[in-house]
Amino acid sequence: MTIPTDANADAGADSADLRWAAVQRRDPAFDGRFVYSVRTTGVYCRPSCPSRAARRANVAFHAGPDAAEAAGFRPCLRCAPHLPPLVERQRDAVARVCRLIDAADEAPDLDSLAQAAGMSRFHFHRVFKAQTGITPKAYAAARRGERVRHGLAQGAPVLDALFDAGYGSSTRFYAGAQAVLGMAPAHYRAGGRGETIRFAIGQCSLGAILVAATGRGICAILIGDAPAPLLDDLQARFPQAVLEGADAAFGQTVAQVIALVEAPRIGLELPLDVRGTAFQQRVWQALRSIPAGRTVSYAELAVIVGVAGGARAVAGACAANPIAVAIPCHRVVRTGGALSGYRWGIERKRTLLEREQEQVASNPD
């Protein structure tokens, strides 16, 4: 087979030495920038191909699959350079499976999902968790929970809503209703009717602050520029709940929360009524284990909660946190330390972190 004299030139602006070095170290960063062909085997590969290294004298570089095939080479079966990169194929497969779960009346079993993804059962489970941050079973449960919440919010009878959502039995649903809905199904259907929530709005150094609690504990700490939007937020969460203004005893609770905002290192001993999915609860519990003055990245937090590769899912749980400072999602930053979004404003996040670091520095014990 004759290698065209312009094959290396077709590969782009990178020098031949740079491309060869990338091939030798199987560098995935160069995938998509060029492919290389091997004269003795007649195949072409990605730079990251795990196949046995070829001799330099038998290698030529090409701008892409079309150029390599025009020169008479066929794609390598191991690295499939004519297909999208592996990470894209895995992402597409997971998206395809998610659509399958979304459309199914009952969650398909793992074998069926793996077959739809074109992977083995074990490999599919690992890839799905790496891509989404949760297992296929947890994803199906979350989607089922969303469907039942939607049905109840539309006023459907509880039994109709749960069976339409794919629950096989009412016993199974009621056993986990608190984690799925945050309250009894009938109360959720009624928009929180039957729930009594005490609240008070005050001022702290970060602006207006709303503290709300049920009989089980604090269910919301909201911070903003003005009181009215905070109250609107609380009412949107529990449109039919009874909202009661603070009495003197509750004023002491508010004072403790404001003290926490001003000095986060002191912690908060008051009970919390944390309402969210099982995954959100795991993330929020992990957040409470991060000491004042310390930060972790979303990727590190994902590892802590057991979903390595699930940084995006963890970020979503942080964004859904309704209890500012006491569940310290402000202590999560981007890889490298840069500040990312914060539900109550990036400047408030910066202030809280600086305040904590100053307090730790002045009293390291």
N, C-alpha and C positions, 0 to 999 in steps of 0.2 A: 504494500500500500504506500502510495506517495503522499507525503505531507505537504500541503500547499506552502509555498514560500512565504505567503503573507499571513499564515495562521497566527503567529505570535503578534503581529501587528493588529490583527482583528480583535485581540483580547482586550484592548483598551489602553489607557494611559499608564497603567502600572508597569513597572519594569519587569522583565523576565525573571530577574533574580528575586524580586519581591514576590512574584506569583509562585515561584518554585519554593521559596521559604514558607509561604502559606500552605502549599500542598504538603510539604514535609511535616509540618506541625498540625495538619488537618484542621485548619482554622475556619470555623463556621462563619466568622465575620466576613469572609471573602466569598461566601456562597452568593450567587446572583451577580457577582462582578465579572466572573469568567468561568469557563469549564476547561478541563484539560483532557487531552486524548492520549492514549497509549498505543503506539504503533504495533507492538507485538501481540496485543489482545484484541485490537480493533474496537475498543470501547472508549467512551468518554465519561468523565466523572465530575462531581462537585469537588471543590478544594477540601471539603471536610470528609470525603469518602473514607471509610474505615478499611478499605481493601489494602492488601499488601502493597507497599511502596514500589513504584516502578523506577527503572533507571532513568536518569535525567536525559540521556541521549535518545530515549524512545518517547519522550513527552513533548507535546506541542500544546499551545494555549489557544483558546477560541473565545470569541465574545459571548457566545451563548450556545444553547442546544442546536438552534437552526444552523449556525455556522459549522458546528462539529458534524452534524448529520450531512450537510452539504459536502463535507470533505470525506464522507464515506464511513463515519464511525457510528456505532449504535450505543444507546444509553446503557450505563451500568445498572445491573439488576439490584445491587445493594444500596446504592445511594439515590437511585432514580432521579438523575439530574434534569430530566425532561418534565418532571412534575413540580408543583410548588414545594417549598421547603417543608420539612417534616413538621415543624411547629404550626405552619399554616394548615397542613392536612389534618393534624390532630385537632386544631381549633375548629375546622369545618366539620369534622366527624362529631365532636362534642356538641356543636350547635345543631347538627342534624338530629342527634339523640335527644337533645333538649326539646326540639320541636315535636319529636315523637312522644315524649312524656307529656308535653302540654296538650297534645291532641287526644291522648288516650283516656278512656273513661276510668280505667284502673291502671295503676302503675305497672308497666311491663316488667318481667323478671330480668335479672342481671344478664342471663345468657342471651335473651332476646335483644337487649340493648347492645351487648358486645358484638353480636352478629350484625346488627344494623350499622355499627361503627367499623366493621371489618377488622376487629381485633380479638385477641383471646380474652377470656373473662378477666384474668388477673391484670393483664396489661391495660385493658379498657378501664377497669376500676381505678388504677393508678393514674392514667392520663386524665380521666374525668376529674378526679380530685385535684390534680395539679392545675388544671385549666380553670376550674370554678371555685376551688377552695372548700368544696363539700363533696360528699359521696353522692352517687346516683340516687340512693335511697333517701338521703336527706333532701336532695333537690326535689324529688317527687313529693316528699312530705310537705316541703315549703310551698310548692305549687298547689297542692291539694288544700293547704291551709289558706292560701290566697283565694281559692275558689269558694271555700266555705265562708270566709269573711265577706267576700263580695255578695254571696247569696243572702247572708244574714243582713248585710247593710241594705239590700234591696227589699227587705221585709219578708223574705221567704220563711216558712215554718222551719224550725230547727232541723227536724228529721229530713225534710225535703232538701235543705241546703247541704247537709252532710252527706246524704246519699248521692246527690247530684255531683258533689265534689269528689266522689270516689271512695268514700269511707265504706268499708265492708260491713261494719256493725256500729250501732250507736254506743255500745259499751266501750269499744276501742277508742272512739272519738272522745267521749266524756272523760276517759282516763287521762287524756292529754290536753283537755280543753283549756286549762289555765295557761299552758305554755303556748298554745296556738293563738288564743284570743286575748289572754291577759285578764279574763274575767269569765263568769258563767256565760254560756251561750245565749241564754235568754236576755241577759243584761247587754251583751254585745249587740244582739239583734235590735234591742231598744235604744241603741246609741249610748249605753251607759246608764240607762234608767235603773234606778234602785241603788246606784252608787252615790255616796255622799263624799264630796271632795272639798276639803277646807283649803283656802288659799289666802295669800297676802302678797301685796306688791310693795316693794321698798326701793331704796337706793343704795348702791354700793359704789366703790371706786370704778367699776367697769360699766356703770350705767344703771338702768332700771333692772330689777330682779324680781321674778315671781317664784314663789315657793308654794307647792301644792302637795297635799298628802291625803291618802285614804286612811281607813282605820288600821291598815297593815304597815304603812310607812310612807315616806316621801315618794311621790310618783312623778314629780317634775320639778326641775330647777331650770328656769329659762332666763336668759339674759338678753337685753336689747337696748335700743336707744330710747324707747318710750314705753309706757305701761300698756297702752291699748293693744298693740300687736301681740304682746305676750298673753293677754287675756283671751284674745281671739284664737291664739294657738291652743290654749288650754280648752276652750269651748269646742274647737274643731275636733279635739281628741275625744271628748266626752259630750257630745251635743245634747244628750238627754239626762246627764248626771245633775245632781243637785250640787251647785257650787255655793259654798258658804264662806262669808268673810271671816277673817281671823278673829279669834278671841284673845284674851290676855295670855292664856297658856300657849297658844300657837305662836304668839309673838315671840316667845322664847325660842321656839324652833327656828323661826326666821332669823333671829339674832345669831344663832349658832351657824346657820348657813352663810350669813354675811361674814361672820368671823372666819369661816373656811375660805371664802373668796379672798379675804384680805391676807390671810396667813394659811395657805394651802397645806403647809407642813403639819398643822395641828390635827388634820384628819377630821372625820365626822363619825361619831358613834351612834347617830340616829339610824333606825332601821329604814331600809329602802323597799318600796314596792315596785320592783323592776319588771316591766312588762315587755316581752319581745319573744322572738322565736328562740328555739333551743340554741341555734348557732349564735345569735346576737347575745344571748345570756352568757355563753362561754367567752365571747370576746369581752363583754363588759366586766365579767369576773376577772379576766386576765388584766384588764386595765387597772383595776383596783389594787393589783399586786405590784404595780410600778411605783416605786418610792418617789416622793417629791424631790425635785432637782435632777431627776433622771429622765431620759427620753429613749424611746425605741423606734425603729423604723416599722413601717407597715409589714415589710417582709419578715422582720424579726418577730413581730407580734403574731404573724401567721404561723410561724414555727412554734411559738409558745402554745397556741391553741390547737396545734396538731394538724395544720393544713398548709404545710410548706408549699409555696407557690401560689397560695391563695391571698396575696396581698390586696387584690381588688375587692374580694369578698369581705375581708377584714375592714377595709376602708369604708365599705357600705354600712357595716355594722356600727362603726364609729360615727358616721354621719347620722345614723338613726337614733343615737343616744339622746334621750330627753332629759338627762340629769347632769347638768353642767358641773364641773369641778369635782363633785363627789364621785362620779365615774369619770376619771381624768383622761378623756380622749385627747385633751390638749397636749398630752405627753407623747403623742405619736407624731413622728415627722417623716419626711422622705428619706430614702437612703442617701447618706452623705450629710444629713442634718438640716437640709433646707425645710422651711415651714411650708406646709400645704394648707388646703382649705380647712376652715373651722366653722361649724354651724353658727357660732355666735360672733364671727368676725375674726379675721387673721390678726388684727392688732390686739384684740383681747387675748388671743392665744400667745402672742409674743409677750404681752405684759405678764400673763400668768407664769410663763416659763422663766422670765427674767426675775420675777418676784420670788419664785421658788429657789432659783439658783443663789440669789442674794441671801435668802434665809438660811440655806444650807451652809453657805460660805461663812456666814457670821456665827453660826452655831453648829459646827460639824458633828457634834455628839447627838 
